Amino acid sequence: LFRSAILEAKKHCAKRATRALVLLPTKELSKQAAKNFKELTVACSKSIRVVEVSHQSGTETLRPILADCPDIVVGTPSRILAHFQAKTMKVRDSLTMLVVDEADLVFSFGYKQDLESMIGFLPKICQTFLISATLNEDVETIEKLVLHNPVSVHLDEEEAKKERSQLTQYHIRCQPDDKFLLLCALLKLKLLRGKTLLFVNSVDRCYRLKLFMEQFGVPACILNPELPHNSRCHVVEQFNRSVYDYIIASDETHAQSEEEEEKER
């Protein structure tokens, strides 16, 4: 959709302009989305340029790149707003598409004020996509903020039932002290195959499970909010490259997010 729309726009107007803006709640998702856009536009990379702005701490670093008007800009609401306020990026006269991905997480990650402040820098009319796994009050608030006469697209219920029928769920009751041993047995006996996500309820349990698995020769990597941003990205890349088949994750949120730290500075 983006590729064809931007290429079509370039046929009628050769002037360089930022035509698509993609907002995501975390730096990791921004980096992943930008990578996906580059892969999808590899055949026309000279015509469509993608820039991800969330991994640069200062606005001046990206000023020359943004001044060249990349076609697609990807980032978190706070970083995008920072560039608008620093006047390193202007899209009011050129933007044709706005995407708010993981919309149900945007407000919960503390971007409500950023999104509200951003509206004044955007054109009054542009094609807007609001993508969310759930429809809660936050999503409805964002909908009123950025959408005009929206059309809702829902997953076909019959298709959803078909996908659910292909899933098999198992529930094993055991003593708390036996969980790690039982898990290692399932992995060593190849009863669980392929890439596996292992979720635990605390950061401490992440490390305990990793050490336990290593005693049985089962290597695994760890992903939790206490790890630095670069380390989390490195872990995900290693998992994607099959350096590790098992990733132990916890979403325990007692660690302060990097976006919150930046705002405090």
Buried (B, 14 or more C-beta within 10 A) or exposed (E): EBBEBBBEBBEEEEEBBBBBBBBBBBBBBBBBBBEEBBEEBEEEEEEBBBBBBBBBEEBEEBBEBBEEBBBBBBBBBBBBBBBBEBEBBBBEEBBBBBBBBBBBBBBEBBBBEBBBBBEEBBEEEBEBBBBBEEBEEBBEBBBEBBBEEEEEEEEEEEEEEEEEEEEEEEEEEEEEEEBBEEBBEBBEEEEBEEEBEBEBEEBEBBBBBBEBBEEEEBEBBBBBBBBEBEEBBBBBEEBEEEEBBBBBBBEBEEEEBBBEEEEEE
